[in-house]
Amino acid sequence: MRKMLAAVSRVLSGVAQKPASRVLVASRNFANDATFEIKKCDLHRLEEGPPVTTVLTREDGLKYYRMMQTVRRMELKADQLYKQKIIRGFCHLCDGQEACCVGLEAGINPTDHLITAYRAHGFTFTRGLSVREILAELTGRRGGCAKGKGGSMHMYAKNFYGGNGIVGAQVPLGAGIALACKYNGKDEVCLTLYGDGAANQGQIFEAYNMAALWKLPCIFICENNRYGMGTSVERAAASTDYYKRGDFIPGLRVDGMDILCVREATKFAAAYCRSGKGPILMELQTYRYHGHSMSDPGVSYRTREEIQEVRSKSDPIMLLKDRMVNSNLASVEELKEIDVEVRKEIEDAAQFATADPEPPLEELGYHIYCNDPPFEVRGANQWIKFKSIS
């Protein structure tokens, strides 16, 4: 009888203790919003830039924190799955650059458009796809966002055009999407992203020229993480002022490690484009913690001390966390709860991504065209045929 009473007591005490931290958080009086100073942007051909102060609401702060933590944990899980040889092929991780994808999304509308290069997992998530769909795509499963056929570099969502594997080739496509926005008379903009390594591509300057000629609502965004593959920007570019590269196109250089700075700069750039003034160029100064891709350890061309210094002084998640806690927008305990929830979400998604079946061989030719009647596709030789269904 005593044992039974002790067991009941333990159960009841466990139930009572479990939500205690949540009760504490709920009963605490948090501020609804807070005003923060942000770094002034460097400007090119602009008289005024984004504001140097901004208001962050508690609701937005918690949302940004959860999104950035989700992207960070998702990328670390992808790293683990790759090393276990569950993910194969190309895989480019964006941990360290979370303020870019989350901040850009916070500054535009869901109806606006975005196209990027192959470091695309974070943008795929912020554009509305689930972690489950992204990890399943990485493992090549049917539940992936591209039915397991695209992999790391080819993920798509509504108003999100990838994920593009050819260096710099997405930039003319982004100008084309902006042309469609203008042609259709919609009050929409296209965010066209590329890296510092791609910034020297000739096709990017051709896209600048046409966008300026036709006053396209295109925001050209250079994610400058300081290394194009394994080459530092100083060794690859005669001028590292990427925000001035548009010459006749106005530009601004933004602290890409501060989500609030990225958000305000994006709002400013989007308003500029919507006003009919034409394209604008943004350079986001950011940093990736992993190597360029999974075949790059990331420490042969930079020191471990350099990476650790960025982590300790400029980590985007840490910066937001400190701001929120110090301004009474959230407590450390509340943010820890979010961390636990995010970890569980990532683990559940990873379980799905490893258990979901791979697409069968007979579906190899599916989804080539949209809304087309079925037709046959030739295989590796003329006697092999695959049926294609939209």
Salt bridges, closest charged atoms under 4 A:
ASP42 OD2 - ARG253 NE 3.03
GLU75 OE1 - HIS121 ND1 2.81
ASP79 OD2 - LYS83 NZ 3.11
ASP79 OD1 - HIS290 NE2 3.19
ASP95 OD2 - HIS290 ND1 2.81
GLU98 OE2 - ARG72 NE 2.53
GLU105 OE1 - ARG127 NE 2.89
ASP112 OD2 - ARG274 NH2 2.60
GLU188 OE1 - HIS113 NE2 2.72
ASP241 OD2 - LYS244 NZ 3.93
ASP241 OD1 - ARG253 NH1 2.92
ASP258 OD1 - ARG323 NH1 2.72
GLU264 OE2 - ARG263 NE 3.04
GLU264 OE2 - LYS267 NZ 3.88
GLU306 OE2 - ARG226 NH2 3.39
GLU309 OE2 - LYS313 NZ 3.10
ASP315 OD1 - ARG72 NH2 2.83
GLU334 OE2 - ARG58 NH2 2.78
GLU337 OE1 - ARG22 NE 3.38
GLU341 OE2 - ARG22 NH2 3.63
GLU341 OE1 - ARG66 NH2 2.72
GLU347 OE2 - LYS77 NZ 2.86
ASP348 OD2 - LYS344 NZ 2.92
GLU363 OE2 - ARG142 NH2 2.91
